[in-house]
Amino acid sequence: MFKYAAFYALSIVFLSFGAASAAEDCDQYTVMRGDTLRLIAERYYGARDFSPILYEANQAIIGPDANTIEIGMELAIPCRDNLQMPLSASFLSVIEPTVVNAPAPRFLAKLGGSPFLGRDGSGIIPDILGAALRKAGYRDGLNLDNTEAASGVLETAAADYAALLSFPWIRPDCTRPETLSDVSGELCAGFAFSSPLYEITLGLFARADDPLVSTDIISDFSQKSICIPGFHNDDLLRKNGIFFVTDNISYLSDFNTCMAGLNAGEFDVILADYQSFNTFYTPENGEVSDIAAFAQKTTIHAVAYRNNPEAMRVLEVADAGLQQILASGEWFGIVTEYLNSRSN
């Protein structure tokens, strides 16, 4: 029987960057209420993970704690390629929810038969994101537009500035472009990710009597047929090299369709996450086991189109609210209630 993994803690993974050597400073920035080095880095460099560059250049002003900057500090902004002027800081004033009076945003829901977002728009990801936005001052619901195709969600987000955040997205490894599917490549190139909303483990699953369940050898997947349900993509196969030893990969609408094909002998392997198996698998489907050597922990996010300033501001608001519900325990309460409801 496959192993079930449920995660009650949210892990935030920071990329490591080498020391920046800037010959000159390209701008000065005055710290405003709600600012963090990560938000300032995103506004100037397009990615929050460049904040160590700002800290190194301003350590004498900031002091020993990079997480503490004070209103009114004058920070030097080292020159870098693609330097951009910062977005307005007005949307960062979300510490007191009553000061925010924004219209209800329009969000794009990426469906695909997952337990994280149901076809009716319900699920743990909209619950978490909705709670974070409310905490940050939004008074209305998520106002969801649902679509099946991941590529369609990205096209809409890039073309329609009234479309703000889309979700749920599994964060790809943008540092390894050779491991990215087409959709993941679009995400890395044009979209900014929220802080992690939820943690999952991806895996490969096969019939329990298949020798594949005990393998860690990529070549064993040669000539094997693999099914990928709609919520997922083939990044895991690319990252492990499996994608390149088989050309028999099917992309179907949902987990149950893949499971039926596995039972009928049409597929040898399903790519999915452990929680989907816990939600949708039934013993009547036949004995199934995970291929443990290829399990990989990852996180689920909302994304905003980088060239949409309003979407980027809403992303910052969502992140501010997420930090508040993590600190207050509300995030843990949502997750616990959701997991308990799934086990009943």
PyMOL commands that set and color helices and strands:
alter all, ss='L'
color gray80, all
select helices_A, chain A and resi 37-45+48-62+90-92+97-99+124-135+150-159+177-179+182-190+211-214+218-221+235-240+242-244+255-263+274-280+283-285+292-294+309-328+330-343
alter helices_A, ss='H'
color red, helices_A
select strands_A, chain A and resi 25-30+74-78+106-110+144-147+163-170+191-193+198-207+226-228+249-251+269-273+288-290+296-305
alter strands_A, ss='S'
color yellow, strands_A
deselect
rebuild
show_as cartoon
